[in-house]
């Protein structure tokens, strides 16, 4: 009986004849999420799963104010 030492799991897979399931995938581009209230593109808050709207909506006096809409995403 002989013994072998391996430095990584990839070497073990090669020795046992398994193919690696991990492929060099390209990073997924994030979909553009639009606000349901004003239609402006929403921006992700860094380090969280929150997407906030940066658009403006018309108020009752005829002026504009920030939309303040946010969504929790996966």
N, C-alpha and C positions, 0 to 999 in steps of 0.2 A: 504494500500500500504506500502511495506517495502523497506527499502533502504539498500544497502550494500556498503561497501568501499573496494576498491582493492588496493593492493600495487604494482601490475605489470599487464601488458597486458596479460601475461600468465595466471594469475588468472581469468581475465575477460573471456578469451577464454574457460577456463575450466567451468566456471559458465554458459556460453552460449552454451556449448556443441560442440565447434569447436575443431578440431584437429590441432596441431601445424604443419606448413609446413616446419619449419626449422629442418633439421636433423643434427646430429653430423657427418659432413663430414670430411674426412681426407684431409689434405692440399694437393693440387695437386703438383705432381712432375713436375718440369720444364723440357720441352723437350730439348734435346741436339740439338742445331742448328749448322750445319756445314757450313763452308765458301764455297761459290760458286767458288772462285778463286783457293784456295790452298787445300781445304778439311779438314782443321784443325777445331777442335771444337771451337766455339766462346763463349766468356764470357760476361755476362751482366755487364754493368757499374752500380755500386750501386746508387740507388736513381733516375735512369732515365729509359727511355724505349729504350735505345740504347744497342745493342749487338755488340761488337768489336772483330775482329779476332786477335789472338795472334800468328798465324803461320808465316812462312817465305816462300818466293818464290824466284826462281832463276832469276837473272838479266842477261842482255846481256853479261856482262863480265865473267860470269860463277860463280860469287859469289852469296850470298843470301842477301836478304833485307826483312824488315818487310812487311807483306801483306797490312796493312792499310785499310782493307775492314771493313765496318760497316753497320748495318741494323737497321732500326727503327721497333720495334715490338709493338704489342698491349699491 
